[in-house]
Amino acid sequence: MHLSELVAVSPIDGRYAARTAPLREVFSEYALIRERVRVEVRWFIALAEHPDITELPPLPEKTKLGLLDLGELSIEDAEAVKKIERTTNHDVKAVEYFIKDKLMAFPEIANKLEFVHFACTSEDINNLSYGCMLSNYRRNVLLPSLDALIDKLRAFSHQHAAVPLLSRTHGQTASPSTLGKEFANVVARLERQRDTISKVVLLGKINGAVGNYNAHVAAYPSIDWPAFSNHFVSSLGLEFNPYTTQIEPHDCVAELFDAVSRFNVTLIDLCRDTWGYISLGYLSQKPVDGEIGSSTMPHKVNPIDFENAEGNLGLANAMFDHLSRKLPISRWQRDLTDSTVLRNLGVGAGYTAIAIASLEKGLGKLGVNEHALANDLNKAWEVLAEPIQTVMRRHDVPNAYEALKSLTRGNTMDEQSIRNFIKELKIPEDDKERLLALTPATYVGLAKSLAENI
């Protein structure tokens, strides 16, 4: 059966394939093979450039460029590697054999094939390849998508900085805010997590079968292998990890995905709050021509984009959680349980991409029902109990809190009952006038400026 969106097992490559297409360049089997070839070729070049490895002399510039071109892997090249793997039943060894075959086209190094994969264990190549994949993902896919979403939310916050909103703590009416300030809260949280994501240090190692340079020293005892390895790993854009077993312990992978997971948790919170505001009628959704909200109720315009985003964020975090908990654990110097798990790095990333696309789509359809917002505020004069009792406290009026509690708790308040109470207060006239001028819609503190300044 030919693979298509209709027959894909996972919706990542099926129903939502268009949203996850950029990840194919980063996390696919092809991408993994390409990164392995790049690491192997660069290691070969690095060995040739070391002055103490005289058996492999420095390469002519033309040869070096030709080898680097091998890293620009075609799909046909990747298929050739997979064909070799069907015989070797070992994916990294298949890459080694593929490169050796390609090196035969360079007469000046055709007799130096044994320096391909020299002193390496498979995990030397794998950890660096995965590290480069994660670095590419963060730089080229993840951070740009997070920045675009944050910018969209920031613009919404600025646009609606002054629109008053009845707050609800414990689901009950509470001191008002503004719509823009509530979205500004989300922006501030996301910016912090985005900063954490960007600063996670991605590590790499190339120190042999159990992390001690055993084979390296056996072949070239005079070389400072830790320094050489440090330089090589750094040249790939990763930070050198000097202490490992056969595997780089993947702590940095866990740190990265934990940070992405926290970003996603904030988005889940946003989805649920936005869903609630749509339900209350505070936010509206622009109908899309031809779109159907319900198969039986023609009037429905459901918040499906926010529901879709929430569901996929949950799936993403479930995968991230498993990766974070499993990958740093390995029996003794090496077991293979991380190998199959690492091949799923793109799954959580895929669900995150699907969710962010849904969320952006939903935000693009949002409208603000200022009439509904104003109507609910006008029914909630009891929220002015807070400023009244606070001003009373300033002027040492005894039992201020208790007096307002007796007046408002469990009682229906309106403008007149609140104003009558204020008029009887024994406080300075200027404060009394200030309280009389307050309405639920104007009692928003610094919400407007806080939203504008995000």
Secondary structure as a PSIPRED ss2 file (coil, helix, strand):
# PSIPRED VFORMAT (PSIPRED V4.0)

   1 M C   1.000  0.000  0.000
   2 H C   1.000  0.000  0.000
   3 L C   1.000  0.000  0.000
   4 S C   1.000  0.000  0.000
   5 E C   1.000  0.000  0.000
   6 L C   1.000  0.000  0.000
   7 V C   1.000  0.000  0.000
   8 A C   1.000  0.000  0.000
   9 V C   1.000  0.000  0.000
  10 S C   1.000  0.000  0.000
  11 P C   1.000  0.000  0.000
  12 I C   1.000  0.000  0.000
  13 D C   1.000  0.000  0.000
  14 G C   1.000  0.000  0.000
  15 R C   1.000  0.000  0.000
  16 Y C   1.000  0.000  0.000
  17 A H   0.000  1.000  0.000
  18 A H   0.000  1.000  0.000
  19 R H   0.000  1.000  0.000
  20 T H   0.000  1.000  0.000
  21 A H   0.000  1.000  0.000
  22 P H   0.000  1.000  0.000
  23 L H   0.000  1.000  0.000
  24 R H   0.000  1.000  0.000
  25 E H   0.000  1.000  0.000
  26 V H   0.000  1.000  0.000
  27 F H   0.000  1.000  0.000
  28 S C   1.000  0.000  0.000
  29 E H   0.000  1.000  0.000
  30 Y H   0.000  1.000  0.000
  31 A H   0.000  1.000  0.000
  32 L H   0.000  1.000  0.000
  33 I H   0.000  1.000  0.000
  34 R H   0.000  1.000  0.000
  35 E H   0.000  1.000  0.000
  36 R H   0.000  1.000  0.000
  37 V H   0.000  1.000  0.000
  38 R H   0.000  1.000  0.000
  39 V H   0.000  1.000  0.000
  40 E H   0.000  1.000  0.000
  41 V H   0.000  1.000  0.000
  42 R H   0.000  1.000  0.000
  43 W H   0.000  1.000  0.000
  44 F H   0.000  1.000  0.000
  45 I H   0.000  1.000  0.000
  46 A H   0.000  1.000  0.000
  47 L H   0.000  1.000  0.000
  48 A H   0.000  1.000  0.000
  49 E H   0.000  1.000  0.000
  50 H C   1.000  0.000  0.000
  51 P C   1.000  0.000  0.000
  52 D C   1.000  0.000  0.000
  53 I C   1.000  0.000  0.000
  54 T C   1.000  0.000  0.000
  55 E C   1.000  0.000  0.000
  56 L C   1.000  0.000  0.000
  57 P C   1.000  0.000  0.000
  58 P C   1.000  0.000  0.000
  59 L C   1.000  0.000  0.000
  60 P C   1.000  0.000  0.000
  61 E H   0.000  1.000  0.000
  62 K H   0.000  1.000  0.000
  63 T H   0.000  1.000  0.000
  64 K H   0.000  1.000  0.000
  65 L H   0.000  1.000  0.000
  66 G H   0.000  1.000  0.000
  67 L H   0.000  1.000  0.000
  68 L H   0.000  1.000  0.000
  69 D H   0.000  1.000  0.000
  70 L H   0.000  1.000  0.000
  71 G C   1.000  0.000  0.000
  72 E C   1.000  0.000  0.000
  73 L C   1.000  0.000  0.000
  74 S C   1.000  0.000  0.000
  75 I H   0.000  1.000  0.000
  76 E H   0.000  1.000  0.000
  77 D H   0.000  1.000  0.000
  78 A H   0.000  1.000  0.000
  79 E H   0.000  1.000  0.000
  80 A H   0.000  1.000  0.000
  81 V H   0.000  1.000  0.000
  82 K H   0.000  1.000  0.000
  83 K H   0.000  1.000  0.000
  84 I H   0.000  1.000  0.000
  85 E H   0.000  1.000  0.000
  86 R H   0.000  1.000  0.000
  87 T H   0.000  1.000  0.000
  88 T H   0.000  1.000  0.000
  89 N C   1.000  0.000  0.000
  90 H C   1.000  0.000  0.000
  91 D H   0.000  1.000  0.000
  92 V H   0.000  1.000  0.000
  93 K H   0.000  1.000  0.000
  94 A H   0.000  1.000  0.000
  95 V H   0.000  1.000  0.000
  96 E H   0.000  1.000  0.000
  97 Y H   0.000  1.000  0.000
  98 F H   0.000  1.000  0.000
  99 I H   0.000  1.000  0.000
 100 K H   0.000  1.000  0.000
 101 D H   0.000  1.000  0.000
 102 K H   0.000  1.000  0.000
 103 L H   0.000  1.000  0.000
 104 M C   1.000  0.000  0.000
 105 A C   1.000  0.000  0.000
 106 F C   1.000  0.000  0.000
 107 P H   0.000  1.000  0.000
 108 E H   0.000  1.000  0.000
 109 I H   0.000  1.000  0.000
 110 A C   1.000  0.000  0.000
 111 N C   1.000  0.000  0.000
 112 K C   1.000  0.000  0.000
 113 L H   0.000  1.000  0.000
 114 E H   0.000  1.000  0.000
 115 F H   0.000  1.000  0.000
 116 V C   1.000  0.000  0.000
 117 H C   1.000  0.000  0.000
 118 F C   1.000  0.000  0.000
 119 A C   1.000  0.000  0.000
 120 C C   1.000  0.000  0.000
 121 T C   1.000  0.000  0.000
 122 S H   0.000  1.000  0.000
 123 E H   0.000  1.000  0.000
 124 D H   0.000  1.000  0.000
 125 I H   0.000  1.000  0.000
 126 N H   0.000  1.000  0.000
 127 N H   0.000  1.000  0.000
 128 L H   0.000  1.000  0.000
 129 S H   0.000  1.000  0.000
 130 Y H   0.000  1.000  0.000
 131 G H   0.000  1.000  0.000
 132 C H   0.000  1.000  0.000
 133 M H   0.000  1.000  0.000
 134 L H   0.000  1.000  0.000
 135 S H   0.000  1.000  0.000
 136 N H   0.000  1.000  0.000
 137 Y H   0.000  1.000  0.000
 138 R H   0.000  1.000  0.000
 139 R H   0.000  1.000  0.000
 140 N H   0.000  1.000  0.000
 141 V H   0.000  1.000  0.000
 142 L H   0.000  1.000  0.000
 143 L H   0.000  1.000  0.000
 144 P H   0.000  1.000  0.000
 145 S H   0.000  1.000  0.000
 146 L H   0.000  1.000  0.000
 147 D H   0.000  1.000  0.000
 148 A H   0.000  1.000  0.000
 149 L H   0.000  1.000  0.000
 150 I H   0.000  1.000  0.000
 151 D H   0.000  1.000  0.000
 152 K H   0.000  1.000  0.000
 153 L H   0.000  1.000  0.000
 154 R H   0.000  1.000  0.000
 155 A H   0.000  1.000  0.000
 156 F H   0.000  1.000  0.000
 157 S H   0.000  1.000  0.000
 158 H H   0.000  1.000  0.000
 159 Q H   0.000  1.000  0.000
 160 H C   1.000  0.000  0.000
 161 A C   1.000  0.000  0.000
 162 A C   1.000  0.000  0.000
 163 V C   1.000  0.000  0.000
 164 P E   0.000  0.000  1.000
 165 L E   0.000  0.000  1.000
 166 L E   0.000  0.000  1.000
 167 S E   0.000  0.000  1.000
 168 R E   0.000  0.000  1.000
 169 T E   0.000  0.000  1.000
 170 H C   1.000  0.000  0.000
 171 G C   1.000  0.000  0.000
 172 Q E   0.000  0.000  1.000
 173 T E   0.000  0.000  1.000
 174 A E   0.000  0.000  1.000
 175 S E   0.000  0.000  1.000
 176 P E   0.000  0.000  1.000
 177 S E   0.000  0.000  1.000
 178 T E   0.000  0.000  1.000
 179 L H   0.000  1.000  0.000
 180 G H   0.000  1.000  0.000
 181 K H   0.000  1.000  0.000
 182 E H   0.000  1.000  0.000
 183 F H   0.000  1.000  0.000
 184 A H   0.000  1.000  0.000
 185 N H   0.000  1.000  0.000
 186 V H   0.000  1.000  0.000
 187 V H   0.000  1.000  0.000
 188 A H   0.000  1.000  0.000
 189 R H   0.000  1.000  0.000
 190 L H   0.000  1.000  0.000
 191 E H   0.000  1.000  0.000
 192 R H   0.000  1.000  0.000
 193 Q H   0.000  1.000  0.000
 194 R H   0.000  1.000  0.000
 195 D H   0.000  1.000  0.000
 196 T H   0.000  1.000  0.000
 197 I H   0.000  1.000  0.000
 198 S H   0.000  1.000  0.000
 199 K H   0.000  1.000  0.000
 200 V C   1.000  0.000  0.000
 201 V C   1.000  0.000  0.000
 202 L C   1.000  0.000  0.000
 203 L E   0.000  0.000  1.000
 204 G E   0.000  0.000  1.000
 205 K C   1.000  0.000  0.000
 206 I C   1.000  0.000  0.000
 207 N C   1.000  0.000  0.000
 208 G C   1.000  0.000  0.000
 209 A C   1.000  0.000  0.000
 210 V C   1.000  0.000  0.000
 211 G C   1.000  0.000  0.000
 212 N C   1.000  0.000  0.000
 213 Y C   1.000  0.000  0.000
 214 N H   0.000  1.000  0.000
 215 A H   0.000  1.000  0.000
 216 H H   0.000  1.000  0.000
 217 V H   0.000  1.000  0.000
 218 A H   0.000  1.000  0.000
 219 A H   0.000  1.000  0.000
 220 Y C   1.000  0.000  0.000
 221 P C   1.000  0.000  0.000
 222 S C   1.000  0.000  0.000
 223 I C   1.000  0.000  0.000
 224 D C   1.000  0.000  0.000
 225 W H   0.000  1.000  0.000
 226 P H   0.000  1.000  0.000
 227 A H   0.000  1.000  0.000
 228 F H   0.000  1.000  0.000
 229 S H   0.000  1.000  0.000
 230 N H   0.000  1.000  0.000
 231 H H   0.000  1.000  0.000
 232 F H   0.000  1.000  0.000
 233 V H   0.000  1.000  0.000
 234 S H   0.000  1.000  0.000
 235 S H   0.000  1.000  0.000
 236 L C   1.000  0.000  0.000
 237 G C   1.000  0.000  0.000
 238 L C   1.000  0.000  0.000
 239 E E   0.000  0.000  1.000
 240 F E   0.000  0.000  1.000
 241 N C   1.000  0.000  0.000
 242 P C   1.000  0.000  0.000
 243 Y C   1.000  0.000  0.000
 244 T C   1.000  0.000  0.000
 245 T C   1.000  0.000  0.000
 246 Q C   1.000  0.000  0.000
 247 I C   1.000  0.000  0.000
 248 E C   1.000  0.000  0.000
 249 P C   1.000  0.000  0.000
 250 H C   1.000  0.000  0.000
 251 D H   0.000  1.000  0.000
 252 C H   0.000  1.000  0.000
 253 V H   0.000  1.000  0.000
 254 A H   0.000  1.000  0.000
 255 E H   0.000  1.000  0.000
 256 L H   0.000  1.000  0.000
 257 F H   0.000  1.000  0.000
 258 D H   0.000  1.000  0.000
 259 A H   0.000  1.000  0.000
 260 V H   0.000  1.000  0.000
 261 S H   0.000  1.000  0.000
 262 R H   0.000  1.000  0.000
 263 F H   0.000  1.000  0.000
 264 N H   0.000  1.000  0.000
 265 V H   0.000  1.000  0.000
 266 T H   0.000  1.000  0.000
 267 L H   0.000  1.000  0.000
 268 I H   0.000  1.000  0.000
 269 D H   0.000  1.000  0.000
 270 L H   0.000  1.000  0.000
 271 C H   0.000  1.000  0.000
 272 R H   0.000  1.000  0.000
 273 D H   0.000  1.000  0.000
 274 T H   0.000  1.000  0.000
 275 W H   0.000  1.000  0.000
 276 G H   0.000  1.000  0.000
 277 Y H   0.000  1.000  0.000
 278 I H   0.000  1.000  0.000
 279 S H   0.000  1.000  0.000
 280 L H   0.000  1.000  0.000
 281 G C   1.000  0.000  0.000
 282 Y C   1.000  0.000  0.000
 283 L E   0.000  0.000  1.000
 284 S E   0.000  0.000  1.000
 285 Q E   0.000  0.000  1.000
 286 K C   1.000  0.000  0.000
 287 P C   1.000  0.000  0.000
 288 V C   1.000  0.000  0.000
 289 D C   1.000  0.000  0.000
 290 G C   1.000  0.000  0.000
 291 E C   1.000  0.000  0.000
 292 I C   1.000  0.000  0.000
 293 G C   1.000  0.000  0.000
 294 S C   1.000  0.000  0.000
 295 S C   1.000  0.000  0.000
 296 T C   1.000  0.000  0.000
 297 M C   1.000  0.000  0.000
 298 P C   1.000  0.000  0.000
 299 H C   1.000  0.000  0.000
 300 K C   1.000  0.000  0.000
 301 V C   1.000  0.000  0.000
 302 N C   1.000  0.000  0.000
 303 P C   1.000  0.000  0.000
 304 I H   0.000  1.000  0.000
 305 D H   0.000  1.000  0.000
 306 F H   0.000  1.000  0.000
 307 E H   0.000  1.000  0.000
 308 N H   0.000  1.000  0.000
 309 A H   0.000  1.000  0.000
 310 E H   0.000  1.000  0.000
 311 G H   0.000  1.000  0.000
 312 N H   0.000  1.000  0.000
 313 L H   0.000  1.000  0.000
 314 G H   0.000  1.000  0.000
 315 L H   0.000  1.000  0.000
 316 A H   0.000  1.000  0.000
 317 N H   0.000  1.000  0.000
 318 A H   0.000  1.000  0.000
 319 M H   0.000  1.000  0.000
 320 F H   0.000  1.000  0.000
 321 D H   0.000  1.000  0.000
 322 H H   0.000  1.000  0.000
 323 L H   0.000  1.000  0.000
 324 S H   0.000  1.000  0.000
 325 R H   0.000  1.000  0.000
 326 K H   0.000  1.000  0.000
 327 L C   1.000  0.000  0.000
 328 P C   1.000  0.000  0.000
 329 I C   1.000  0.000  0.000
 330 S C   1.000  0.000  0.000
 331 R C   1.000  0.000  0.000
 332 W C   1.000  0.000  0.000
 333 Q C   1.000  0.000  0.000
 334 R C   1.000  0.000  0.000
 335 D C   1.000  0.000  0.000
 336 L C   1.000  0.000  0.000
 337 T H   0.000  1.000  0.000
 338 D H   0.000  1.000  0.000
 339 S H   0.000  1.000  0.000
 340 T H   0.000  1.000  0.000
 341 V H   0.000  1.000  0.000
 342 L H   0.000  1.000  0.000
 343 R C   1.000  0.000  0.000
 344 N C   1.000  0.000  0.000
 345 L H   0.000  1.000  0.000
 346 G H   0.000  1.000  0.000
 347 V H   0.000  1.000  0.000
 348 G H   0.000  1.000  0.000
 349 A H   0.000  1.000  0.000
 350 G H   0.000  1.000  0.000
 351 Y H   0.000  1.000  0.000
 352 T H   0.000  1.000  0.000
 353 A H   0.000  1.000  0.000
 354 I H   0.000  1.000  0.000
 355 A H   0.000  1.000  0.000
 356 I H   0.000  1.000  0.000
 357 A H   0.000  1.000  0.000
 358 S H   0.000  1.000  0.000
 359 L H   0.000  1.000  0.000
 360 E H   0.000  1.000  0.000
 361 K H   0.000  1.000  0.000
 362 G H   0.000  1.000  0.000
 363 L H   0.000  1.000  0.000
 364 G H   0.000  1.000  0.000
 365 K C   1.000  0.000  0.000
 366 L E   0.000  0.000  1.000
 367 G E   0.000  0.000  1.000
 368 V E   0.000  0.000  1.000
 369 N C   1.000  0.000  0.000
 370 E H   0.000  1.000  0.000
 371 H H   0.000  1.000  0.000
 372 A H   0.000  1.000  0.000
 373 L H   0.000  1.000  0.000
 374 A H   0.000  1.000  0.000
 375 N H   0.000  1.000  0.000
 376 D H   0.000  1.000  0.000
 377 L H   0.000  1.000  0.000
 378 N H   0.000  1.000  0.000
 379 K C   1.000  0.000  0.000
 380 A C   1.000  0.000  0.000
 381 W H   0.000  1.000  0.000
 382 E H   0.000  1.000  0.000
 383 V H   0.000  1.000  0.000
 384 L H   0.000  1.000  0.000
 385 A H   0.000  1.000  0.000
 386 E H   0.000  1.000  0.000
 387 P H   0.000  1.000  0.000
 388 I H   0.000  1.000  0.000
 389 Q H   0.000  1.000  0.000
 390 T H   0.000  1.000  0.000
 391 V H   0.000  1.000  0.000
 392 M H   0.000  1.000  0.000
 393 R H   0.000  1.000  0.000
 394 R H   0.000  1.000  0.000
 395 H C   1.000  0.000  0.000
 396 D C   1.000  0.000  0.000
 397 V C   1.000  0.000  0.000
 398 P C   1.000  0.000  0.000
 399 N C   1.000  0.000  0.000
 400 A H   0.000  1.000  0.000
 401 Y H   0.000  1.000  0.000
 402 E H   0.000  1.000  0.000
 403 A H   0.000  1.000  0.000
 404 L H   0.000  1.000  0.000
 405 K H   0.000  1.000  0.000
 406 S H   0.000  1.000  0.000
 407 L H   0.000  1.000  0.000
 408 T H   0.000  1.000  0.000
 409 R C   1.000  0.000  0.000
 410 G C   1.000  0.000  0.000
 411 N C   1.000  0.000  0.000
 412 T C   1.000  0.000  0.000
 413 M C   1.000  0.000  0.000
 414 D C   1.000  0.000  0.000
 415 E H   0.000  1.000  0.000
 416 Q H   0.000  1.000  0.000
 417 S H   0.000  1.000  0.000
 418 I H   0.000  1.000  0.000
 419 R H   0.000  1.000  0.000
 420 N H   0.000  1.000  0.000
 421 F H   0.000  1.000  0.000
 422 I H   0.000  1.000  0.000
 423 K H   0.000  1.000  0.000
 424 E C   1.000  0.000  0.000
 425 L C   1.000  0.000  0.000
 426 K C   1.000  0.000  0.000
 427 I C   1.000  0.000  0.000
 428 P C   1.000  0.000  0.000
 429 E H   0.000  1.000  0.000
 430 D H   0.000  1.000  0.000
 431 D H   0.000  1.000  0.000
 432 K H   0.000  1.000  0.000
 433 E H   0.000  1.000  0.000
 434 R H   0.000  1.000  0.000
 435 L H   0.000  1.000  0.000
 436 L H   0.000  1.000  0.000
 437 A H   0.000  1.000  0.000
 438 L C   1.000  0.000  0.000
 439 T C   1.000  0.000  0.000
 440 P C   1.000  0.000  0.000
 441 A C   1.000  0.000  0.000
 442 T C   1.000  0.000  0.000
 443 Y C   1.000  0.000  0.000
 444 V C   1.000  0.000  0.000
 445 G C   1.000  0.000  0.000
 446 L C   1.000  0.000  0.000
 447 A H   0.000  1.000  0.000
 448 K H   0.000  1.000  0.000
 449 S H   0.000  1.000  0.000
 450 L H   0.000  1.000  0.000
 451 A H   0.000  1.000  0.000
 452 E H   0.000  1.000  0.000
 453 N C   1.000  0.000  0.000
 454 I C   1.000  0.000  0.000
